[in-house]
């Protein structure tokens, strides 16, 4: 049976905390080291991306691992078999998700995604959020590639995550829109 979903409000709040709190960086590095196979998969694939995209992919992968960590419980290390199996499954969905226009909406409609609220946060970060002044927008094609890597990561991490007994997740998914502009205004 799949894990209950980490609630959307928690995913969003924790994602922002990871991005804004410098003390979170130590936890990110620890988690990336503990998930070495999955990190290596993202790094290998990130090499084919543009320079900015590779760094974005690695940071977001660490952020995603931190979301599972913050939710509590136990997170085992991934195996190569799990990574390759998830990669194959996600790749099979690509044809249904293209073209790029309308991609995010179609991605949200895939009902077998593990932890869809985490993936919705990734879609928001990659396609909807405005970059800070002085930074460059991520090319949408590169964003699509990064999202696919992150989707594989979420599938594998969810498979290896055993929530704490006290974890109260959601058992059904409903898309919860968070306007990136309003989220920034809350700061």
CORDACOR-V611354 format. One record per residue. RES is the residue in one letter. NEAR is the number of other ideal C-beta (glycine too) atoms within 8 Angstrom. Layout:
RES_NEAR + RES_NEAR
//
This chain:
X_1 + X_4 + X_9 + X_9 + X_11 + X_13 + X_9 + X_10 + X_7 + X_10 + X_14 + X_11 + X_8 + X_11 + X_12 + X_9 + X_9 + X_12 + X_7 + X_5 + X_7 + X_4 + X_6 + X_10 + X_7 + X_7 + X_10 + X_14 + X_9 + X_8 + X_13 + X_13 + X_8 + X_9 + X_13 + X_9 + X_11 + X_13 + X_12 + X_8 + X_13 + X_13 + X_10 + X_7 + X_11 + X_13 + X_7 + X_5 + X_12 + X_7 + X_6 + X_9 + X_15 + X_12 + X_9 + X_11 + X_15 + X_13 + X_9 + X_13 + X_15 + X_12 + X_12 + X_14 + X_16 + X_14 + X_14 + X_13 + X_9 + X_8 + X_13 + X_7 + X_10 + X_5 + X_13 + X_7 + X_8 + X_13 + X_7 + X_7 + X_6 + X_11 + X_14 + X_8 + X_8 + X_12 + X_10 + X_8 + X_9 + X_12 + X_8 + X_7 + X_9 + X_9 + X_6 + X_7 + X_9 + X_7 + X_5 + X_8 + X_4 + X_7 + X_12 + X_9 + X_7 + X_10 + X_12 + X_11 + X_6 + X_10 + X_5 + X_4 + X_11 + X_11 + X_12 + X_10 + X_14 + X_12 + X_15 + X_13 + X_12 + X_14 + X_13 + X_11 + X_10 + X_13 + X_10 + X_8 + X_8 + X_6 + X_7 + X_5 + X_3 + X_3 + X_6 + X_5 + X_5 + X_12 + X_8 + X_8 + X_7 + X_12 + X_12 + X_10 + X_12 + X_15 + X_13 + X_11 + X_14 + X_14 + X_12 + X_13 + X_14 + X_15 + X_13 + X_13 + X_17 + X_12 + X_10 + X_10 + X_13 + X_6 + X_11 + X_7 + X_4 + X_5 + X_10 + X_4 + X_11 + X_9 + X_5 + X_4 + X_8 + X_4 + X_6 + X_8 + X_4 + X_9 + X_6 + X_10 + X_7 + X_8 + X_10 + X_8 + X_6 + X_5 + X_3
//
